[in-house]
């Protein structure tokens, strides 16, 4: 195999591995797999959910918030797509589109929301890990008062 082809195959493998980390994140949120959720993030990860009134902070702080808040919903489903991945050796910058449907107590219809995950990932000895995640929520239906989503 020529060196260029090997490099191309490694790049494709990296992109698939990165997509898997992000879909594992969504799966963990949807299924309450908090150990899996914690595992997709680097130890020093920074997470920002302020676009929906959520917290910003460390992996431990924000995963605890996700566990508490998502543990109260009746059902949730994330769809993540349209991955834009820029690789630079052991680092990656990613933008991925999300659509989320949530069943909440007291709401007759699902709450639907969409936007982007802006992420930075780092290749570690344990594979690719999310080092920075910023949720860029673009819309919500039905609209809710800020901070109640």
Secondary structure, DSSP 8 states (H G I E B T S, - for coil): --HHHHHHHHHHHHHHHHHHHHHHHHHHHHHT-HHHHHHTEEEEEEEE-GGGT--EEEHHHHHHHHHHHHTTSSEEEEEEEEEEEEEETTEEEEEEEEEEEEE-TT-SS-EEEEEEEEEEEEEETTEEEEEEEEEEEEEEES---TT--
